[in-house]
């Protein structure tokens, strides 16, 4: 299987890049295993290496007891699956507990962002502070800094630039599953020792490998939810957050574009439970042509704790072409990255994503100073919400990301 994977990967190089050297036989190889099929196949690729082993991170164990105390905790089910895969592959696995770190570095900051009315993404924080933060500290202490390869089952790629020899993070070969957006805040210093072999494969190929090797998780469904809620939809996620965020009622309103007069149509339980562009289930007078159809969150007025709604999914209020980012973190040296951005802007190669798996959005103009980054887009985009991460790319390379602080039309 390993040689077949290497042949596939060799034919899927990106122009201007070469691959990492593959680990030597007796190198330390650590595979971060989540219990899913992707990380299980990544483990299978290295199961024959004498110093290879898996590690399962337990980052959360509270949510299931809040939702249904009778159910087996999800981390226990996942750990059992990891053990089954390890036993099947004759591959040693261990479990580490980073719950306290996750709570302090990911969960509490997320709650604060929601309380401020923003739309955060905890998965990006988890990758930065836990999966590629605390786990790395743990492995550095155990094996020595830089004395191991870290392998994950992410759909993204790490390659070396032929001109500079630098390790860069790139989009996955299989765009339908690309996870580079979620990795845009990881430390650049981990890239030289990071391997993401699944990023060279398609999902059907991963499933095929898993079936050929009879891996116990071959048919396990993909996880679709946030780690502390599970495979959840928006409504269930809000129910979960109610345990941690206070109810602060406010008005749901429309604003007349000519007179600026406000009309109250209902009440919300907390401004944190809505995001810009979200459909609002509110009763409007459908007999009046002015109010027929579906209504959406157009704006959140934080000062007055009000939600402004607009009629129609494609209402002009929902579209903006200019955004400001705060706390932009480049995935590499800042001065070098700035030079690359400036040159790539001239070549028209810079794009962004403010959601995972969306079509890249071309950038018309980009300004970057110590305080913020501003971007003028070629086309207006729908529902860019403050608090969302915005990832900046040059072609398929991830340059870094920052948090959207404001948007407007220019």
Number of C-alpha atoms within 10 A of each C-alpha: 12 12 9 10 16 15 11 13 17 13 9 12 14 16 8 10 18 16 17 16 9 10 15 9 13 10 15 19 26 22 27 25 30 22 22 21 25 26 25 28 28 24 27 23 20 22 21 15 16 13 16 23 22 28 18 21 20 18 20 21 16 15 18 19 13 11 13 10 11 8 9 11 16 20 21 12 11 17 21 13 20 27 20 18 28 23 13 14 20 13 21 16 21 15 14 12 13 17 17 12 17 21 15 12 17 21 20 14 15 20 18 14 17 21 18 13 22 25 23 21 18 21 15 19 24 25 20 20 20 22 19 20 17 18 21 17 13 14 17 14 10 10 11 11 12 15 14 19 21 24 23 26 22 22 26 27 26 25 25 19 16 13 8 8 13 13 24 20 25 26 23 24 21 16 16 12 17 21 20 25 26 23 26 28 26 25 18 17 12 16 22 18 18 22 27 21 25 27 27 25 18 18 17 9 13 20 19 14 20 21 15 11 15 14 20 22 21 21 13 13 9 10 12 10 14 14 18 19 20 15 13 16 12 11 9 14 17 15 12 18 16 14 11 10 16 12 14 12 13 17 19 22 19 20 14 10 8 6 7 9 10 13 13 14 14 13 14 17 14 21 24 25 21 23 24 21 24 14 18 15 9 14 11 15 11 11 8 8 8 10 15 13 12 16 22 24 25 25 19 22 12 14 6 9 18 21 26 22 24 23 19 17 19 13 14 13 18 22 19 19 19 23 22 21 24 19 14 23 19 23 23 19 10 12 10 10 15 17 11 14 21 15 13 16 18 11 10 14 16 26 23 23 18 22 16 16 14 13 11 18 18 22 21 18 16 17 13 15 9 8 9 16 19 18 21 20 20 14 14 18 14 17 21 27 25 23 23 18 29 25 29 28 28 19 17 20 19 24 27 24 27 23 24 27 19 15 19 15 11 10
